[in-house]
């Protein structure tokens, strides 16, 4: 058997010092006291005070430790370690507040602004809780007012159906690779071949990215059957078969292809879908927005997933969905192009960080480094790292303009004006609303405005070749203003038409309400010769005005020869008998007011009579009392 040390709470008596002044005073008083009982009481009291003093010193010594253990974790006056989104500690600071989308962190006397998007999710949650306790949650931007869940996606369970590729799958058999970036030989109906990769599909045109060249448009009708089958299978595998025109969705060799349960409509940008990250974790949510380099998803709250962590298929799907709505510019430029699988993770990160920054040159020779954002209102929006500025199209060099044309061609489902086109307007074309359209390169085409498509990024114009979609932001400012005015005119005309229809419907209901139904009885002599029943005209009794005097309350009618404003006959008759003049005039009242005035006058007269009787009784009693007093009774 071995002894082990046991920590027990020290006895307060052991900490009580007999050198304490309270104990010394108690001993002196007890020695001076002649009564033993009182001396014992003084000693006991001194001892109790000494022990209490020792306990107070013990608790005060332990106070700093207990304060550190039970401190409020959401006390903004305490320094804390702040971390970035990668979880790296950036230093200690005190939280001072939120201004806009920045957190104000105080170090000594210096206050530093740190964007909330750069802080870790734990720090953002801490700031949210502090402001919530202080009732200042409205200081946070709306996107940060709810708890953000970083993509802790659910690990997918093994699906037996997807464990092994099907033998009927061409990809599994190794005959064909249905990869968007795989180069293959494309053949048109004339036998001409080009080598390139599939880029996108715009209506009935396939966009092929030719190796060593740009993107070309080839009508589906001019492609070979093998190429159309490849596009159909690629879209089917990516749940985008509905983008293919109906005439090309069925394969002649397999009429039951549309009955395949794997063929499902593509989820829209706001629809619920399953998102997968690069590690294979999944989450079911809806697209909400793109914030910087993060994707915000919503499903019972907001979830933030870095774009760099999205799987390749999900990133391509997001690019296609945003491009379909003309919103691809919302993505950072580094994430608008599909990821290159030949690059390592480090090379891909380096490319996204600096690979899209280029040197721009103005017409006056001034150059600067910036990143392309988008075209808007005839200006190229560029970001130099600190701010976003617009530069007129004509101020850029030819090399910069060619770069922007390439970006627009890849990012927008539209085309540029042809270099040569028929721009002579006939009289009948002018009468039908045709006009000349001009782009930023001073190219022209004639046509009539139809609508805006793919969000608002494409202007559909009816040309001699048919309806064609052109890039809206590449049109001249005058043409953009014309489209805006025409759109506003159409909206106002539609509203006016709806108002006219609503007014006509209200008038029709009013007419039906006011129209009298025909009599159910036929016109016949047996029925008294009346075709419709008649109703007697409503009759109302005549109102008889009663005039009441405001002085005596007497009431008169017009039958008494009295009208509104005449002097009261009763009051003036009494005044005349006393030799006076007219003293009162009557006013017009309703019968109800007349009855009220009469009741008031009767009550007043009864009160006066009662007062007189009371005075008389009091006088009689006083007289009787005086008589008895005088007689000595």
Wavefront OBJ file of the C-alpha trace (Angstrom):
o trace
v 0.000 0.000 0.000
v 1.293 3.429 -0.956
v 0.180 6.814 0.137
v -1.069 9.316 -2.413
v -1.277 13.058 -1.818
v -4.792 14.415 -1.308
v -5.561 18.101 -1.777
v -8.027 19.391 0.759
v -9.383 22.848 1.326
v -7.302 24.582 4.048
v -9.013 25.293 7.340
v -9.672 28.992 7.756
v -8.221 28.822 11.296
v -4.854 27.912 9.835
v -4.855 31.110 7.818
v -5.975 33.268 10.737
v -2.989 35.263 11.959
v -2.935 36.039 15.707
v -0.966 39.155 14.805
v -4.064 40.606 13.256
v -4.969 43.992 14.849
v -8.554 42.842 15.469
v -7.333 39.916 17.560
v -4.967 42.091 19.549
v -7.727 44.576 20.366
v -10.037 41.742 21.439
v -7.429 40.295 23.802
v -6.751 43.710 25.401
v -10.460 44.365 25.961
v -11.012 40.880 27.451
v -8.116 41.360 29.889
v -9.492 44.719 31.013
v -12.990 43.346 31.507
v -13.843 42.231 35.090
v -16.740 40.006 34.107
v -15.659 36.540 32.813
v -18.715 36.028 30.612
v -18.185 39.335 28.840
v -14.439 38.573 28.403
v -15.243 35.230 26.765
v -17.725 36.940 24.443
v -15.111 39.543 23.456
v -12.523 36.842 22.721
v -15.022 34.836 20.618
v -16.011 37.926 18.658
v -12.369 38.838 18.006
v -11.670 35.315 16.796
v -14.683 35.390 14.446
v -13.584 38.723 12.965
v -10.038 37.420 12.473
v -11.293 34.323 10.616
v -13.600 36.442 8.429
v -10.684 38.708 7.523
v -8.577 35.682 6.568
v -11.346 34.344 4.325
v -11.726 37.717 2.627
v -7.986 37.806 1.880
v -8.149 34.264 0.499
v -11.077 35.028 -1.824
v -9.442 38.251 -3.037
v -6.243 36.370 -3.832
v -8.167 33.788 -5.877
v -10.302 36.401 -7.650
v -7.984 36.934 -10.672
v -7.888 33.198 -11.370
v -11.659 32.810 -11.159
v -12.143 35.882 -13.313
v -9.969 34.387 -16.031
v -11.826 31.074 -15.878
v -15.391 32.508 -15.914
v -14.771 35.467 -18.269
v -17.440 36.138 -20.870
v -16.148 34.724 -24.193
v -18.103 37.398 -26.081
v -16.595 40.382 -24.266
v -15.469 42.821 -26.939
v -13.011 44.494 -24.531
v -10.868 41.333 -24.363
v -8.124 40.698 -26.895
v -8.501 37.605 -29.068
v -6.533 35.911 -31.816
v -7.982 36.581 -35.279
v -7.604 34.112 -38.129
v -7.996 34.319 -41.899
v -10.114 32.048 -44.068
v -7.320 29.486 -44.247
v -7.236 29.251 -40.446
v -3.877 31.003 -40.034
v -3.525 33.261 -37.000
v -2.935 36.897 -37.977
v -2.405 38.414 -34.528
v -4.194 39.672 -31.428
v -6.562 42.621 -31.476
v -9.667 44.016 -29.815
v -12.951 44.162 -31.678
v -14.092 47.766 -32.101
v -17.092 47.488 -34.426
v -18.274 46.959 -38.007
v -18.230 49.569 -40.737
v -19.739 48.540 -44.031
v -18.312 45.153 -44.899
v -15.203 45.619 -42.730
v -14.419 44.626 -39.159
v -12.645 47.299 -37.108
v -9.829 45.690 -35.080
v -7.911 47.761 -32.548
v -4.275 47.071 -31.678
v -3.045 49.553 -29.092
v -4.088 52.946 -30.449
v -4.281 51.816 -34.072
v -7.553 50.682 -35.690
v -7.316 48.475 -38.757
v -10.084 47.634 -41.245
v -10.291 43.959 -42.199
v -12.905 42.765 -44.742
v -15.339 40.274 -43.244
v -14.812 38.065 -46.284
v -11.167 37.595 -45.245
v -11.947 36.474 -41.691
v -12.502 32.871 -40.709
v -16.030 31.591 -40.225
v -15.368 31.283 -36.464
v -14.433 34.970 -36.208
v -17.470 36.036 -38.238
v -19.723 33.955 -35.969
v -18.101 35.586 -32.904
v -18.753 39.083 -34.290
v -22.350 38.141 -35.114
v -22.963 36.888 -31.545
v -21.413 40.013 -29.995
v -23.584 42.325 -32.082
v -26.646 40.171 -31.426
v -26.180 40.478 -27.658
v -25.759 44.232 -27.988
v -28.835 44.555 -30.205
v -26.728 45.892 -33.101
v -27.074 43.020 -35.544
v -28.296 45.451 -38.216
v -24.714 46.791 -38.473
v -23.685 43.579 -40.207
v -24.270 43.251 -43.954
v -27.333 41.149 -44.743
v -25.251 38.242 -46.070
v -23.515 37.845 -42.679
v -26.540 38.077 -40.369
v -27.155 34.339 -40.483
v -24.697 31.660 -39.471
v -22.451 30.672 -42.356
v -21.749 27.019 -42.788
v -18.553 26.421 -44.691
v -18.805 23.522 -47.031
v -18.797 20.698 -44.505
v -20.459 18.628 -47.169
v -21.868 15.217 -46.519
v -19.694 12.325 -47.576
v -21.480 10.446 -50.362
v -22.470 6.883 -49.753
v -21.442 4.211 -52.138
v -23.968 3.739 -54.890
v -23.995 0.181 -56.201
v -25.524 1.314 -59.461
v -22.552 3.598 -60.156
v -19.843 1.246 -58.928
v -18.890 -0.063 -62.329
v -19.362 1.376 -65.806
v -21.953 -0.200 -67.996
v -20.822 -2.330 -70.876
v -23.187 -0.438 -73.121
v -21.601 2.864 -72.201
v -19.400 4.037 -75.052
v -17.078 5.766 -72.608
v -16.666 2.607 -70.608
v -15.915 0.654 -73.763
v -13.159 3.107 -74.675
v -14.608 3.879 -78.116
v -15.350 7.564 -77.465
v -14.502 10.043 -74.732
v -17.302 12.445 -73.890
v -15.127 15.128 -72.397
v -15.790 18.720 -73.307
v -12.084 19.522 -73.641
v -11.063 16.460 -75.584
v -10.005 17.291 -79.113
v -11.681 15.307 -81.862
v -12.184 15.520 -85.598
v -15.371 17.296 -86.669
v -16.825 16.736 -90.134
v -19.399 18.799 -91.970
v -21.829 17.695 -94.674
v -19.331 18.610 -97.414
v -16.640 16.363 -95.943
v -14.477 19.220 -94.634
v -12.800 18.340 -91.356
v -11.350 20.374 -88.506
v -9.740 19.351 -85.237
v -11.025 20.976 -82.076
v -13.042 20.632 -78.885
v -16.710 21.246 -78.203
v -17.193 24.716 -76.706
v -20.921 25.369 -76.374
v -24.315 25.203 -78.061
v -26.217 28.301 -79.181
v -29.694 27.542 -80.488
v -29.124 25.420 -83.617
v -25.398 26.183 -83.903
v -22.551 24.177 -82.392
v -19.584 26.230 -81.236
v -16.307 24.427 -81.939
v -13.009 25.657 -80.545
v -10.584 24.913 -83.372
v -7.073 23.926 -82.336
v -4.708 26.827 -82.877
v -7.544 29.185 -83.776
v -10.684 30.667 -82.309
v -14.273 29.524 -81.856
v -16.323 28.851 -84.992
v -20.064 28.337 -85.335
v -21.304 25.377 -87.350
v -25.048 24.775 -87.874
v -26.131 21.392 -86.569
v -27.676 20.679 -89.969
v -24.194 20.847 -91.530
v -22.577 18.407 -89.079
v -22.232 14.691 -89.690
v -24.465 12.201 -87.912
v -21.541 11.010 -85.764
v -20.868 14.555 -84.536
v -24.533 15.116 -83.698
v -24.599 11.798 -81.806
v -21.527 12.902 -79.843
v -23.146 16.239 -78.883
v -26.369 14.469 -77.930
v -24.567 11.986 -75.696
v -22.454 14.728 -74.102
v -25.528 16.798 -73.254
v -27.360 13.719 -71.970
v -24.516 12.859 -69.597
v -24.472 16.432 -68.259
v -28.272 16.657 -67.851
v -28.521 19.361 -70.522
v -30.356 17.501 -73.265
v -33.135 20.079 -73.324
v -30.674 22.612 -74.764
v -30.597 20.568 -77.962
v -33.366 21.396 -80.471
v -36.222 18.894 -80.380
v -35.487 17.670 -83.903
v -32.036 16.470 -82.779
v -32.888 14.929 -79.402
v -33.901 11.534 -80.810
v -31.307 9.338 -82.455
v -32.509 7.489 -85.583
v -30.752 4.364 -84.310
v -32.357 4.485 -80.853
v -35.906 5.924 -80.891
v -36.348 5.087 -77.192
v -33.475 7.293 -76.101
v -35.858 9.857 -74.632
v -37.339 7.163 -72.360
v -33.989 6.742 -70.618
v -34.565 7.579 -66.907
v -31.082 9.101 -66.767
v -32.222 11.890 -69.083
v -33.582 14.566 -66.751
v -34.084 18.302 -67.352
v -31.162 20.489 -66.423
v -31.589 22.200 -63.074
v -32.054 25.927 -63.356
v -29.821 28.393 -61.615
v -32.281 28.744 -58.711
v -33.350 25.083 -58.535
v -32.276 22.622 -55.867
v -29.344 20.459 -56.937
v -26.500 18.433 -55.456
v -23.134 20.198 -55.303
v -19.860 18.272 -55.004
v -16.468 19.538 -53.889
v -13.051 18.341 -55.031
v -12.897 15.810 -52.182
v -16.153 14.143 -53.209
v -18.314 15.580 -50.426
v -21.832 16.537 -51.421
v -24.461 18.998 -50.332
v -27.971 19.745 -51.601
v -28.717 23.447 -51.922
v -29.758 26.258 -54.265
v -27.527 28.841 -55.884
v -27.785 32.237 -54.181
v -24.958 34.474 -55.384
v -21.245 34.782 -56.062
v -19.340 36.852 -53.507
v -15.741 37.426 -54.494
v -14.126 34.012 -54.803
v -16.872 32.274 -52.798
v -20.089 30.634 -53.900
v -23.072 31.270 -51.606
v -25.655 28.490 -51.440
v -28.937 28.523 -49.566
v -30.877 25.699 -47.926
v -32.316 26.575 -44.497
v -29.565 29.136 -44.109
v -26.533 30.185 -46.088
v -23.538 28.039 -46.875
v -20.293 29.388 -48.311
v -18.154 27.235 -50.578
v -14.915 28.564 -52.102
v -15.035 28.377 -55.895
v -11.612 26.732 -55.886
v -13.052 23.785 -53.914
v -15.891 23.064 -56.351
v -15.611 19.963 -58.460
v -14.741 20.401 -62.116
v -18.227 19.346 -63.288
v -19.994 21.725 -60.869
v -17.766 24.635 -61.886
v -18.504 23.972 -65.558
v -22.221 23.698 -64.778
v -22.116 27.006 -62.923
v -20.302 28.653 -65.825
v -22.875 27.378 -68.334
v -25.841 28.369 -66.142
v -24.521 31.901 -65.583
v -23.652 32.217 -69.270
v -27.175 31.168 -70.210
v -28.525 34.070 -68.149
v -25.862 36.538 -69.287
v -24.307 36.746 -65.820
v -20.937 35.064 -66.313
v -19.255 38.367 -65.435
v -20.279 37.787 -61.796
v -17.580 35.126 -61.547
v -13.974 36.273 -61.075
v -12.110 36.158 -64.371
v -9.930 33.307 -63.108
v -13.022 31.074 -62.734
v -14.793 31.899 -66.009
v -12.677 29.455 -67.992
v -12.895 25.705 -67.347
v -10.029 24.376 -65.223
v -7.093 22.855 -67.041
v -6.718 19.311 -65.732
v -3.148 19.099 -67.042
v -2.007 21.587 -64.372
v -1.137 20.606 -60.834
v -2.966 22.079 -57.886
v -0.149 24.536 -57.168
v 0.117 25.590 -60.816
v -3.642 26.073 -61.017
v -3.623 28.268 -57.901
v -0.748 30.325 -59.299
v -2.545 30.711 -62.636
v -5.752 31.894 -60.978
v -3.823 34.355 -58.859
v -1.678 36.080 -61.488
v -2.400 34.479 -64.862
v -5.282 36.795 -65.733
v -3.545 40.069 -64.895
v -2.282 41.760 -68.042
v -0.817 45.034 -69.228
v -3.245 47.517 -70.803
v -2.253 50.422 -73.060
v -4.259 53.573 -73.836
v -4.170 55.543 -77.087
v -1.886 58.158 -75.488
v 0.729 55.509 -74.673
v -0.017 55.297 -70.951
v 0.000 51.713 -69.678
v -1.094 50.014 -66.470
v -1.713 46.528 -65.077
v -5.287 45.402 -64.452
v -7.781 42.549 -64.817
v -10.712 42.563 -67.220
v -14.157 42.545 -65.601
v -16.803 43.227 -68.278
v -18.067 45.592 -70.990
v -20.756 48.054 -69.967
v -22.182 51.115 -71.746
v -19.364 51.265 -74.271
v -16.644 51.082 -71.624
v -14.285 48.309 -70.594
v -14.494 47.801 -66.839
v -11.007 47.009 -65.477
v -9.878 46.274 -61.924
v -6.349 47.308 -60.941
v -6.547 45.619 -57.530
v -7.758 48.646 -55.598
v -10.742 49.863 -57.598
v -12.768 49.206 -60.723
v -12.759 51.847 -63.453
v -14.263 52.167 -66.921
v -12.238 53.041 -70.022
v -13.914 54.029 -73.331
v -13.571 51.465 -76.075
v -11.840 53.872 -78.458
v -9.172 54.720 -75.852
v -7.817 51.144 -75.826
v -5.129 49.798 -78.103
v -5.890 47.349 -80.920
v -4.338 44.492 -78.955
v -6.545 45.240 -75.934
v -9.651 45.477 -78.109
v -8.896 42.099 -79.662
v -8.482 40.598 -76.191
v -11.893 41.935 -75.110
v -13.547 40.602 -78.281
v -12.231 37.161 -77.440
v -13.566 37.410 -73.892
v -17.001 38.533 -75.087
v -17.176 35.726 -77.625
v -16.449 33.145 -74.910
v -18.667 34.640 -72.209
v -21.839 35.746 -74.050
v -24.189 33.697 -76.207
v -24.155 36.331 -78.949
v -22.217 37.286 -82.048
v -20.587 40.342 -83.610
v -21.745 42.219 -86.680
v -20.381 40.815 -89.964
v -17.624 42.774 -91.655
v -19.675 43.199 -94.805
v -23.450 43.384 -94.856
v -26.273 44.879 -96.892
v -27.052 48.208 -95.230
v -29.371 49.713 -97.844
v -32.830 50.159 -96.388
v -35.852 49.791 -98.644
v -38.995 51.852 -98.193
v -41.103 48.928 -97.038
v -38.406 47.957 -94.525
v -38.425 51.451 -93.044
v -42.227 51.305 -92.782
v -41.917 47.997 -90.901
v -39.576 49.478 -88.285
v -36.229 48.459 -89.738
v -33.216 50.640 -89.043
v -29.434 50.655 -89.246
v -27.544 49.277 -86.259
v -23.925 50.147 -85.424
v -21.465 48.424 -83.096
v -18.336 49.712 -81.379
v -16.201 48.740 -84.382
v -18.327 50.988 -86.648
v -19.777 47.962 -88.426
v -23.399 48.220 -89.491
v -26.281 45.878 -90.143
v -29.911 46.532 -90.945
v -32.766 44.953 -89.075
v -35.648 45.316 -86.669
v -35.408 44.947 -82.904
v -37.221 41.877 -81.581
v -36.288 41.301 -77.917
v -33.462 40.752 -75.454
v -32.404 37.203 -74.671
v -30.069 35.324 -72.301
v -30.887 37.651 -69.456
v -30.132 41.031 -70.977
v -26.820 40.184 -72.626
v -28.090 39.454 -76.145
v -30.145 41.717 -78.432
v -32.190 39.689 -80.940
v -32.499 41.567 -84.250
v -34.439 40.430 -87.306
v -32.039 40.688 -90.255
v -32.390 39.614 -93.906
v -30.835 36.270 -92.817
v -33.421 35.809 -90.051
v -33.403 36.500 -86.311
v -29.867 36.730 -84.941
v -28.547 37.388 -81.445
v -25.877 40.076 -81.118
v -23.852 41.039 -78.043
v -25.779 43.886 -76.427
v -22.827 45.533 -74.669
v -20.954 45.767 -77.983
v -23.678 47.878 -79.620
v -23.240 51.617 -79.909
v -24.558 53.819 -77.143
v -27.264 55.200 -79.463
v -28.518 51.686 -80.241
v -28.513 50.739 -76.564
v -30.552 53.847 -75.756
v -32.965 52.974 -78.571
v -33.453 49.461 -77.146
v -33.993 50.851 -73.634
v -36.577 53.333 -74.929
v -38.309 50.663 -77.025
v -38.434 48.292 -74.070
v -39.900 51.026 -71.875
v -42.459 51.876 -74.571
v -43.537 48.238 -74.822
v -43.907 47.943 -71.072
v -46.017 51.115 -70.897
v -48.149 49.937 -73.818
v -48.698 46.616 -72.099
v -49.682 48.355 -68.861
v -52.073 50.651 -70.753
v -53.625 47.643 -72.466
v -54.086 45.872 -69.132
v -55.688 49.000 -67.659
v -58.071 49.224 -70.615
v -59.081 45.601 -70.200
v -59.594 46.102 -66.457
v -61.720 49.242 -67.072
v -63.804 47.402 -69.666
v -64.351 44.526 -67.244
v -65.417 46.935 -64.478
v -67.821 48.714 -66.855
v -69.312 45.403 -67.917
v -69.922 44.426 -64.299
v -71.457 47.836 -63.583
v -73.792 47.507 -66.560
v -74.911 44.077 -65.434
v -75.527 45.353 -61.925
v -77.615 48.319 -63.096
v -79.641 46.445 -65.719
v -83.090 45.232 -64.525
v -84.058 41.662 -65.336
v -87.057 41.131 -67.648
v -90.375 40.053 -66.129
v -90.957 36.313 -65.924
v -94.672 36.944 -66.756
v -95.808 37.147 -70.364
v -97.831 40.113 -71.580
v -101.467 38.997 -71.501
v -104.929 40.421 -70.901
v -105.502 37.783 -68.252
v -102.608 39.235 -66.302
v -104.133 42.691 -66.253
v -102.349 43.877 -69.365
v -99.104 44.574 -67.466
v -95.876 43.086 -68.774
v -93.689 44.034 -65.810
v -94.540 44.470 -62.143
v -94.536 48.022 -60.832
v -93.672 49.259 -57.378
v -95.229 52.291 -55.619
v -93.098 55.376 -55.348
v -91.671 55.859 -51.858
v -93.481 58.546 -49.796
v -91.934 60.396 -46.876
v -93.858 62.352 -44.192
v -93.420 66.086 -44.193
v -91.149 67.457 -41.491
v -92.837 69.938 -39.138
v -90.357 72.358 -37.645
v -90.784 73.339 -33.994
v -89.345 76.653 -32.771
v -88.215 76.809 -29.150
v -87.438 79.975 -27.203
v -83.960 80.033 -25.694
v -85.235 82.145 -22.752
v -88.470 80.648 -21.537
v -88.491 77.353 -23.425
v -91.892 77.959 -25.001
v -92.460 76.039 -28.252
v -94.269 77.296 -31.379
v -94.946 75.953 -34.885
v -95.520 77.650 -38.187
v -99.220 77.273 -37.584
v -98.815 79.809 -34.732
v -97.574 82.320 -37.289
v -93.980 82.087 -36.126
v -90.930 81.577 -38.363
v -87.226 81.324 -37.755
v -85.705 84.514 -36.286
v -88.965 86.044 -34.960
v -89.136 87.293 -31.333
v -90.719 84.914 -28.845
v -94.446 85.873 -28.542
v -94.656 84.782 -24.894
v -91.564 86.583 -23.633
v -92.322 89.747 -25.558
v -95.940 89.739 -24.423
v -94.803 89.665 -20.787
v -92.228 92.352 -21.508
v -94.844 94.503 -23.211
v -97.138 94.182 -20.208
v -94.276 95.459 -18.031
v -93.608 98.271 -20.463
v -90.402 96.814 -21.945
v -89.334 95.905 -25.508
v -88.499 92.627 -27.224
v -86.220 90.639 -24.999
v -85.789 87.276 -26.753
v -85.989 85.581 -30.111
v -86.649 81.974 -30.947
v -84.534 79.541 -32.985
v -85.338 76.634 -35.223
v -84.911 73.148 -33.741
v -85.719 69.648 -34.799
v -88.516 67.761 -33.028
v -85.928 65.835 -30.991
v -84.205 69.038 -29.887
v -87.573 70.591 -29.088
v -88.491 67.647 -26.844
v -85.168 67.917 -25.039
v -85.640 71.638 -24.472
v -89.177 71.072 -23.159
v -88.004 68.457 -20.657
v -85.243 70.791 -19.503
v -87.707 73.653 -18.964
v -90.136 71.451 -17.073
v -87.363 70.248 -14.774
v -86.170 73.799 -14.180
v -89.682 74.960 -13.291
v -90.173 71.977 -10.940
v -86.864 72.777 -9.235
v -87.854 76.382 -8.756
v -91.196 75.303 -7.223
v -89.462 72.825 -4.875
v -87.087 75.549 -3.762
v -89.939 77.871 -2.966
v -91.742 75.180 -0.943
v -88.535 74.405 0.978
v -88.043 78.067 1.835
v -91.635 78.336 2.986
v -91.338 75.277 5.261
v -88.087 76.625 6.710
v -89.778 79.956 7.426
v -92.700 78.294 9.191
v -90.356 76.160 11.330
v -88.345 79.241 12.250
v -91.468 81.151 13.255
v -92.706 78.268 15.444
v -89.283 78.009 17.099
v -89.221 81.736 17.896
v -92.707 81.655 19.367
v -91.868 78.737 21.650
v -88.660 80.434 22.732
v -90.510 83.616 23.541
v -93.192 81.809 25.565
v -90.535 80.081 27.632
v -91.512 76.585 26.718
l 1 2 3 4 5 6 7 8 9 10 11 12 13 14 15 16 17 18 19 20 21 22 23 24 25 26 27 28 29 30 31 32 33 34 35 36 37 38 39 40 41 42 43 44 45 46 47 48 49 50 51 52 53 54 55 56 57 58 59 60 61 62 63 64 65 66 67 68 69 70 71 72 73 74 75 76 77 78 79 80 81 82 83 84 85 86 87 88 89 90 91 92 93 94 95 96 97 98 99 100 101 102 103 104 105 106 107 108 109 110 111 112 113 114 115 116 117 118 119 120 121 122 123 124 125 126 127 128 129 130 131 132 133 134 135 136 137 138 139 140 141 142 143 144 145 146 147 148 149 150 151 152 153 154 155 156 157 158 159 160 161 162 163 164 165 166 167 168 169 170 171 172 173 174 175 176 177 178 179 180 181 182 183 184 185 186 187 188 189 190 191 192 193 194 195 196 197 198 199 200 201 202 203 204 205 206 207 208 209 210 211 212 213 214 215 216 217 218 219 220 221 222 223 224 225 226 227 228 229 230 231 232 233 234 235 236 237 238 239 240 241 242 243 244 245 246 247 248 249 250 251 252 253 254 255 256 257 258 259 260 261 262 263 264 265 266 267 268 269 270 271 272 273 274 275 276 277 278 279 280 281 282 283 284 285 286 287 288 289 290 291 292 293 294 295 296 297 298 299 300 301 302 303 304 305 306 307 308 309 310 311 312 313 314 315 316 317 318 319 320 321 322 323 324 325 326 327 328 329 330 331 332 333 334 335 336 337 338 339 340 341 342 343 344 345 346 347 348 349 350 351 352 353 354 355 356 357 358 359 360 361 362 363 364 365 366 367 368 369 370 371 372 373 374 375 376 377 378 379 380 381 382 383 384 385 386 387 388 389 390 391 392 393 394 395 396 397 398 399 400 401 402 403 404 405 406 407 408 409 410 411 412 413 414 415 416 417 418 419 420 421 422 423 424 425 426 427 428 429 430 431 432 433 434 435 436 437 438 439 440 441 442 443 444 445 446 447 448 449 450 451 452 453 454 455 456 457 458 459 460 461 462 463 464 465 466 467 468 469 470 471 472 473 474 475 476 477 478 479 480 481 482 483 484 485 486 487 488 489 490 491 492 493 494 495 496 497 498 499 500 501 502 503 504 505 506 507 508 509 510 511 512 513 514 515 516 517 518 519 520 521 522 523 524 525 526 527 528 529 530 531 532 533 534 535 536 537 538 539 540 541 542 543 544 545 546 547 548 549 550 551 552 553 554 555 556 557 558 559 560 561 562 563 564 565 566 567 568 569 570 571 572 573 574 575 576 577 578 579 580 581 582 583 584 585 586 587 588 589 590 591 592 593 594 595 596 597 598 599 600 601 602 603 604 605 606 607 608 609 610 611 612 613 614 615 616 617 618 619 620 621 622 623 624 625 626 627 628 629 630 631 632 633
